[in-house]
Amino acid sequence: MTRVQGWAKRKDRHPVSIDATVHRSDGTKADVTLTNFSDEGCRIEADEVFRIGERVQIAIPRMGHVKAQVRWSHPGSAGAKFLIESDF
């Protein structure tokens, strides 16, 4: 695959299937499956619709709560970038 100028290389993704819970800013929760995991983010698969720019907390077994921001969204899935404390 040829990258176009200005394209930022993504971190390596790890194919996983992790059941998790997304806590939304309105107080609701969504059961999700996390896939394509990296140290910078993950893919969220769910019946929910997520808004681009939405800030969430993801409860991941054995990792605790991770703050993230939705970067892209399609019906049935979304991409989240993990945030450091100063980003949230």
C-alpha positions in Angstrom: 0.0 0.0 0.0 1.4 3.4 -0.9 0.8 6.3 1.6 0.0 9.8 0.4 2.1 12.7 1.5 1.1 13.9 5.0 -0.3 10.5 6.0 0.6 9.7 9.6 1.7 6.2 10.2 -0.6 4.3 12.6 0.7 2.3 15.5 0.6 -1.5 15.1 -2.8 -2.9 15.8 -3.4 -6.1 17.7 -6.4 -8.3 16.8 -8.3 -8.9 20.0 -11.9 -9.4 21.1 -12.3 -7.8 24.6 -15.7 -7.4 26.2 -15.9 -3.9 27.8 -18.3 -1.2 29.0 -18.3 2.4 27.6 -19.4 5.0 30.1 -20.8 8.0 28.3 -20.9 11.6 29.5 -24.7 11.6 29.7 -24.4 8.8 32.4 -25.4 5.9 30.1 -23.4 2.8 29.6 -23.0 0.6 26.6 -21.7 -3.0 26.4 -19.1 -3.2 23.6 -16.4 -5.4 22.1 -13.0 -3.8 21.6 -10.9 -4.9 18.6 -7.8 -3.7 16.8 -6.1 -2.6 20.0 -3.0 -0.5 20.1 -1.3 1.6 22.8 -3.0 4.7 21.3 -6.6 3.5 20.8 -9.0 0.8 19.7 -12.0 -0.1 17.5 -15.3 -0.3 19.4 -17.9 -2.6 18.1 -21.4 -2.1 19.4 -25.1 -1.6 18.6 -24.7 2.0 19.9 -24.0 5.0 17.7 -21.1 7.1 18.9 -20.5 10.8 17.9 -17.2 11.9 16.5 -15.5 13.9 19.2 -17.5 12.3 22.0 -15.4 11.7 25.1 -16.0 8.5 27.0 -14.5 6.2 29.6 -14.0 2.6 28.7 -14.0 0.0 31.5 -11.6 -2.7 30.4 -11.2 -5.9 32.4 -7.8 -6.0 34.3 -6.9 -2.5 33.0 -9.5 -0.3 34.7 -11.1 2.8 33.2 -9.4 4.4 30.2 -10.4 7.8 28.9 -10.9 8.1 25.2 -12.3 10.2 22.4 -14.2 8.9 19.4 -12.3 9.8 16.2 -14.5 8.1 13.6 -17.9 6.4 13.7 -19.9 4.1 11.4 -23.1 2.1 12.2 -21.9 -0.7 14.4 -18.4 0.5 15.1 -16.2 3.4 16.1 -12.6 4.3 16.5 -11.4 5.6 19.8 -8.1 7.4 20.7 -6.9 6.9 24.3 -6.4 10.2 26.1 -3.9 11.3 28.7 -5.2 13.2 31.7 -4.4 16.6 30.3 -6.4 15.9 27.1 -9.6 15.1 29.0 
